[in-house]
Amino acid sequence: MQGPALVDGRQLVRVRVHGKTGPWVIVLHGGPAAVGEAAPIARGLSGDFRVLEPWQRGRGAEPLTVARHIADLHDLITTRPYDTGPALVGESWGAMLALAFAAAHPRAAGPLVLVGCGTFDTVSRARMKAILAERSDARLRRRLERLPEECADEGERLARQYELIQGLYDYDALPKEEEDEGPGEIFDARAHAETWEDMLRLQEEGLYPAAFAAIRSPVLMLHGAYDPHPGPMIRRSLEPHIPQLEYHEWEHCGHSPWRERLIRDEFFALLQSWLRKRLAPGTTAT
């Protein structure tokens, strides 16, 4: 673990560093506020790359916005002497943040990898909710309904909710490792809500996904067919703005391919190969 990055005396997010040699890669966790979720991806890439795993900003005196997360990531990138823009590998919400950053700072972003990317339109989001409803049974619904009585703290309640519905997102997942955990604090429900509400606002106002037309980086979307996030629909919403988008989908795979028993090795092999080619010396963005 590395302490908070400082720029002109200002404290940024905390960062974990994985690997000692190779091109730079930054992994972005999902949630929002699911600190530690991207750790397995960072470790899996650390043999060939120098990987930064930032823990995104939590609640503060002012409401969290997508712009604030973009600014934090920009500050993190400008504190290091990269030869070229570092690759951004984002999972779930982190994939959405990678796109938002690359749209705002196209010259600072290297190759982008979107793993289990979130939704950018109401139709895709409605389909995701329908899939989750189809996979839920009466017992799970009852357990979810009891959560407000069992967990008074909102953060604890949201974390417990995620635990209960995790099976709806996985196909045949390996258990999580202890190293995947974040700072050992209760889930930051306010940071989650504020960030997601701002992302929805920006979509409703038409900024996203239209702003992604500014992205010049190569972009790879990796998705599981069993992921409730409807990959083909999300892909179709992005392609008009990101014509260079590449898409790869695994049939027997859920939301987190790095944990899927049948896909894990293939996921890392494909991810490492794609990044090596696009981070090779002399390679430029599309």
N, C-alpha and C positions, 0 to 999 in steps of 0.2 A: 504493500500500500504506500502510496505517496501522499503527502499532505496536500492541503488546498493549494491550487495554483494561484499565484499572485500576479496581478498586472497593475502597476502604479499603486501598489498598496491595497488593491481591492481583492477581497477573497472570492474565488470562484468555486466551482464544484470540486469535490475530492476525486482523486484519480488512482486507479490501480494499474500498475504497469506489468505486462507479461511479455517475456521474450527479450533478448538482448541484441539480436542482429536482424538485418533484413529491412525491407521497406516498411513504412509506417502505416498502421491500420488503426482506426478508432471504432470501437464497437459501442452501439447505443442501445441501452435496455428499453424494454417496453413499459407498459402500464397505462398511462404515465405513472411514475413513482414506484415502479417495480424494481427497485435498486437490487443489483446482484444477479438479475435474470440473465444478463448477457455474459456472465463469467465463464460458462462452459465454452462459448464460442471463442472468447479471448484465449482461453487455455488451449483450445484446439488449434488455434492459428499461431501460437507462440513459438513453435519450432522453426517457422520460416519467416516470421514477421516480428517487428516490434509493435506491440499492441497496447493501446491506451483504453482503459475501461472507466469512463467518467461516471460518477454517480450524480445524476441530474439534480438540479436545485430543488429544494423543498419549499415549504410554506414560508412566507415572510411578511413584512409589514404591508406590502402591496400585493394585489392579486397576481398570480403567475400567468404569463402569456406565452404564446408560441414565439413571439419576438424576443422575449427574455431568454428562452432556451436557445434560440439561434445566436443571440449575442454571447451567451456563455460559451457555446461551442466555438464561435469565432475567436473569442479571447483565448481559449485553450489552444487552438491551432496556431495563433500568432505568437505564442510563447515559445515555440520550438522551431529550429532551423531546418525545415523540411526541404528536400531537393525539389519535390513537386507536391501538389496537394495530396494529403493522405487519403487513403481509401476510407469510406464510411460504410460500415456494415451495421445495419439497424434491424432489430427484431420487433415486429408488431408496431406499437407506437413509435419505437426508435426508427423504423423504416420511414415513417411519415415525417419524422424530424429530419432525417437525412435528406429527403426530398426538399423540405422547406428550406433547409440550410443551403443546399446547392442552388436553389432558385434565387435566394437572396445574395449568395456569394459564389457565383459560378466559377470564378477564377481560383478560389481557395479550395474547392472540392475536387478530390480525385475520383476514382471509380466508385460507384454506389452499388451496394447489394441490399436488396429489400427481402427480408426473411419473414414470411407470414405477415405481409403488409396489411395495415388497417384500411378502412373504407373511406372513400372520398365523395360518396353520394348517398342519397336517402334510399335509393333502390337496393344498392348493395347492402346497406346497413339493415334494411328490413329483411332481406334474405338471410343474413346472418342470424338475426333474432328468431326467424322462423325455424332455422336449422337447430338452434339451441333448444327451442320449445319442443321440437319433434323428438329430440334425444332425451328430454327430461321425463322422469316418471313421477308418479304421485308421491312416493317417498321422498325424493329429492325436493320437490316443491314444498312439502310440509316442513322439511328441515330448513329450507330457506326462509319460509314464513316465520319460523320461530326465532330467527337470528336477532331481531330487534329486542326481544325479551331476554335472550341469553347474553348478548354483548352490548353493553351500554355505550362503550367507546366506538365512535364511528370508524376509526382506523382499524381497530381489532375486528369489527364486524365485516368490513370490506375484505380484509385479509382472509377471514374465515369463509366468506362467500366464495372467494377465488379458490380456496382449497376444495370446497364442496363441488364446484362446477368444473374443476380441472379435467376430470374424466371425459367431459363432453368435448374437449378440445384435442384429446390424445387418441391415437390409433392403437399403438402398442408401445407405450413409453417406458423407458427405464426410470427408476426412482431418482428424484433430485438428490444432488450431493450437498453435504453441509457447506462446502466452499462456495455454493451458489448464493448463500445468504448475504444480505446487505449489512447495514450497520447494527443490526440487532434491535432496532427500534420498532414501535408500532407503525404499521403502514400509514403513510402520510396521505390520508383521505382528502384533505383540503387541497394539497398540491395536485393530486390526481384530478379532482373535480374542476379546479380552476383551469388547469391546462387543457383538459378535454373540452370544456365548455368554450374556451377560446378557439380551439381548432374547429369546432362545429360552427361557431360564429363566422369564422373566416371562410368556411365552405358555403354557408348560407349567403354570404355577401359576394360570392363568386371569385374570390381570390384563388382558392385551390379547387381543382387542380390546374386552372388556367395558367398560374404563375410558373408552372413547371416547364413551360416552353422555353424558359431562359436557361435551362440546364444543358450543359454541353458535355458532361461526363458520360462515359459508358455506364449503362444501368442494367443490372441483372436482378430479376425477380425470381425468388425461390419459394415454392409453395407446396403444401400438402393437399391432396385432393380431399382428405377428410377434415381439413381445417374448416371450422364454421365460417371463417372469413372466405367468401366465395371468390377464389383466385381468378377464374376467367372473367368474372364481372368487374373485379378491381382492375385487372389488366386492360379491359376494354375502356374503362374510364380514364386510364393513364395514357394509352397509346396515341390519341390525337395530339397530345402535348409533348410526349416523349417518344418520337418515332424510332429512336435507337434502343428502345427497351427490348431486352431479351427475357424470355420466360421459360422456366423449367418447373415442371410439376411431377411429384411422385404420387403414385396411386395409394400405396399403403403408408400414409404419412399424415399426421395431424399438424397442429399449429407450431410445434417446436421440433423441427427435423433433427436438431443436434441431440435430442433425447430419444428419438424413435429407434427402437431396437433394430428394425429392418432397414433403416435408411441412414443411420448415423455415419457410418464409414463412407458411404457414397456422398453424403452431404459435404463432409469435410474435404474429400478428394476433389469434388467439383469446385467447391469454394476456393480452395487453395490454388488449384490450377488456373481458374479464371483470374484471380487476383495477381498471381505471378506474371501472367501474360500482360496484364494491363498496368502493372507497376514496374515492368522491366525498363531499364534505362533507355531513353530515347522515345518511349511510348508517349503519345499525346492523346488528349481527349478527342472524342468524335466531334 
